[in-house]
Amino acid sequence: MTLRTRLRTARTLLRVGARPQPALPPRPELPTSVAIIMDGNGRWARSRGLPVGAGHRAGARALKRVVRAAGDAGVQDLTVFSFSTENWGRPRGEVEDLMGLFCELIDREVPELHAERVRIRFIGRLHDLDDELLGKIAGAEALTAGNERLRLFIAMNYGGRAEILDAARRFAAEAGPDAGEAEFGRYLYGPDLRDPELIIRTSGEQRLSNFLLWQSAYSELHFSPKLWPDFGPEDLDAALRDYAGRQRRFGGR
């Protein structure tokens, strides 16, 4: 039985025969904020003789499974890297397919996520996206704004260096001379996003690829050999177990 299953079973038993109670706080050894670099869609598709778009659609199904599993495990913030500032350099047909897929997924998946009390937030240089996608993003954020079970941050047209540069420009123009790290953080794309305690990257690659550079200063890293479309709740459970066995010192002893 996985850690996620035990947590869900315990919550069910606590609800039987009792009045509704507020959600239990997450176990202290588990991360409340997790980020995922969802890597390997293209390789997954090519290994099966499929077009790259099929890999992206399989990756979308994997995300749906993992979002549900993260909520069951008590994760409060889940941040996923969906499209980077560098991804515009991919073949035009692939980029157009991705933009269409994003619109399709918002239409299809957001109502279900809303029913599961997931709040959706988008972070990145959103102003560079087309009007249709921007309208769908605004609608998804507005619909789910009151949800509190899990906050899903979707990094869209996102780059860690771009985020720091954009924040630095505003910080220099608006903050006082004595402002420090806490004040600088308020100029990031998601100022209320908790720094991820755990960052997961799939596909066997072992790098951050310009993702959450400011926020990941003390993040624990977990690298999975699975290609993203094959990553599931049991793999998330393995990453959470890995994290739970570590001792975080933040530079101390």
C-alpha positions in Angstrom: 0.0 0.0 0.0 1.5 3.3 -1.0 1.9 6.3 1.3 -0.7 8.2 -0.7 -3.2 5.3 -0.3 -2.6 5.1 3.5 -3.2 8.8 3.9 -6.4 8.6 1.8 -7.7 5.6 3.8 -6.9 7.3 7.1 -8.9 10.4 6.1 -11.8 8.2 5.0 -11.9 6.3 8.4 -11.8 9.6 10.3 -14.8 10.8 8.4 -17.0 7.7 9.0 -19.6 8.4 11.7 -18.3 11.8 12.5 -19.3 15.3 11.8 -17.3 17.0 9.0 -13.9 18.1 10.3 -11.4 20.5 8.9 -8.6 18.9 6.8 -5.7 17.5 8.9 -2.4 19.4 8.4 0.1 17.6 6.3 2.6 15.3 8.0 5.7 17.3 8.9 8.1 15.0 7.1 6.3 15.5 3.8 6.7 18.5 1.6 3.9 21.0 1.4 5.3 22.6 -1.9 6.4 20.4 -4.8 7.5 21.4 -8.3 7.9 19.1 -11.3 9.9 19.4 -14.5 7.7 17.3 -16.8 10.3 16.0 -19.2 10.2 13.3 -21.8 7.0 13.7 -23.8 8.8 13.8 -27.2 11.0 10.8 -26.4 8.0 8.9 -25.2 6.3 9.5 -28.5 9.3 8.8 -30.7 10.0 5.5 -28.9 6.5 4.4 -30.0 6.7 5.7 -33.5 4.1 8.4 -32.7 4.0 12.1 -33.5 5.4 14.4 -30.8 1.8 15.8 -30.2 0.8 12.3 -29.0 3.5 12.5 -26.4 2.2 15.9 -25.2 -1.3 14.5 -24.9 -0.1 11.5 -22.9 1.8 13.9 -20.7 -1.4 15.8 -20.0 -3.0 12.6 -18.8 -0.1 12.0 -16.5 -0.5 15.4 -15.1 -4.1 14.8 -14.3 -3.1 11.6 -12.3 -0.3 13.4 -10.5 -2.4 16.4 -9.5 -5.0 14.1 -7.9 -2.2 12.1 -6.1 -0.5 15.2 -4.8 -3.8 16.5 -3.3 -4.4 13.1 -1.6 -0.8 13.2 -0.2 -1.4 16.6 1.4 0.7 18.7 -1.0 -0.6 22.3 -0.8 1.3 23.9 -3.7 2.2 22.0 -6.9 4.1 23.8 -9.6 4.6 22.3 -13.0 6.8 23.4 -15.9 4.5 23.4 -19.0 6.1 25.7 -21.5 9.4 27.6 -21.2 10.6 30.8 -22.7 13.1 28.7 -24.7 10.4 26.4 -26.1 9.4 29.0 -28.8 12.5 27.7 -30.6 10.9 24.3 -31.3 9.5 23.5 -34.7 6.6 25.8 -35.5 4.1 22.9 -35.9 4.9 21.6 -32.5 4.5 25.0 -30.9 1.1 25.5 -32.6 0.0 22.1 -31.5 1.0 22.8 -27.9 -0.9 26.1 -27.9 -4.0 24.4 -29.2 -3.6 21.6 -26.6 -3.3 24.2 -23.8 -6.7 25.7 -24.9 -8.2 22.3 -25.2 -7.0 21.2 -21.7 -8.3 24.3 -20.0 -11.7 23.7 -21.5 -11.8 20.0 -20.7 -10.0 19.7 -17.4 -10.6 22.9 -15.4 -14.3 22.1 -14.5 -13.1 18.8 -13.0 -10.2 20.4 -11.1 -12.7 23.0 -9.9 -15.0 20.2 -8.6 -12.0 18.8 -6.7 -11.3 22.2 -5.1 -8.0 22.8 -7.0 -7.1 26.4 -7.5 -5.3 27.1 -10.7 -2.7 29.8 -11.2 -0.5 30.6 -14.2 3.0 32.2 -13.8 5.3 33.5 -16.5 5.4 36.1 -19.2 1.8 35.6 -19.9 1.4 38.8 -21.9 3.3 37.2 -24.8 0.5 34.6 -25.3 -2.3 35.0 -27.8 -5.6 36.5 -26.8 -7.6 33.2 -27.0 -5.3 31.4 -24.6 -5.1 34.5 -22.3 -8.9 34.6 -22.1 -9.0 30.9 -21.1 -6.3 31.4 -18.5 -8.2 34.3 -17.0 -11.4 32.2 -16.9 -9.7 29.3 -15.3 -8.1 31.4 -12.6 -11.4 33.3 -11.9 -13.4 30.1 -11.7 -11.1 28.3 -9.2 -10.1 31.4 -7.2 -11.9 30.3 -4.0 -10.6 26.7 -3.9 -8.2 25.7 -1.1 -7.5 21.9 -1.4 -4.5 22.3 -3.7 -2.9 25.3 -5.5 -1.7 24.2 -9.0 0.8 26.7 -10.4 1.3 26.2 -14.1 4.5 27.8 -15.4 3.6 29.0 -18.9 6.1 30.9 -21.1 8.3 30.8 -18.0 12.0 31.1 -17.5 13.8 31.4 -14.2 16.2 34.1 -15.5 13.4 36.0 -17.1 11.5 36.0 -13.8 14.4 37.3 -11.9 15.2 39.9 -14.5 11.5 41.1 -14.6 11.4 41.2 -10.8 14.7 43.1 -10.6 13.5 45.8 -13.0 10.4 46.4 -10.9 12.3 46.1 -7.6 14.8 48.7 -8.7 12.1 51.1 -9.8 9.8 50.7 -6.8 11.6 49.3 -3.7 13.5 51.4 -1.2 17.3 51.2 -0.7 16.9 49.0 2.4 14.7 46.4 0.8 15.9 42.8 1.0 15.1 39.3 -0.1 11.5 39.3 1.3 10.7 42.4 -0.5 12.3 41.2 -3.8 10.2 38.0 -3.6 7.0 40.1 -3.8 8.0 41.0 -7.4 8.2 37.4 -8.7 5.5 36.0 -10.9 3.9 34.1 -8.0 4.7 36.1 -4.9 2.6 33.9 -2.7 4.1 30.6 -4.1 5.9 28.7 -1.4 9.5 27.9 -2.2 9.4 24.2 -3.3 10.8 21.9 -0.7 11.0 19.2 -3.4 11.7 19.5 -7.1 11.1 16.4 -9.3 12.5 16.0 -12.8 11.5 13.1 -15.0 13.2 11.3 -17.9 16.6 10.8 -16.2 17.9 14.3 -16.9 19.6 15.9 -13.9 19.4 19.7 -14.3 16.9 22.5 -13.4 16.7 23.9 -17.0 16.0 27.5 -15.9 13.1 26.5 -13.6 12.3 28.4 -10.3 15.9 29.5 -10.0 15.2 32.0 -7.1 12.8 29.7 -5.3 14.9 26.5 -5.5 17.8 27.8 -3.4 17.3 25.1 -0.8 15.0 22.7 -2.6 15.7 18.9 -2.4 16.0 17.4 -5.9 14.6 14.0 -7.0 15.4 12.6 -10.5 13.2 9.9 -11.9 14.2 7.8 -14.9 10.6 7.6 -16.1 9.5 9.6 -19.1 6.8 12.0 -18.0 3.9 10.2 -19.7 4.8 7.1 -17.7 5.1 8.9 -14.4 2.2 8.1 -12.0 1.1 8.2 -8.4 3.5 5.4 -7.4 6.4 7.5 -8.7 5.2 10.5 -6.8 5.0 8.4 -3.7 8.6 7.2 -4.3 9.7 10.9 -4.5 7.9 11.8 -1.4 9.5 8.9 0.5 12.9 9.9 -0.8 12.3 13.4 0.5 11.0 12.1 3.9 14.3 10.3 4.4 16.5 13.4 4.0 17.7 15.8 6.6 17.5 19.4 5.5 20.1 21.7 7.1 19.8 25.0 5.1 23.6 25.6 5.4 23.7 24.6 9.1 24.9 21.5 10.9 
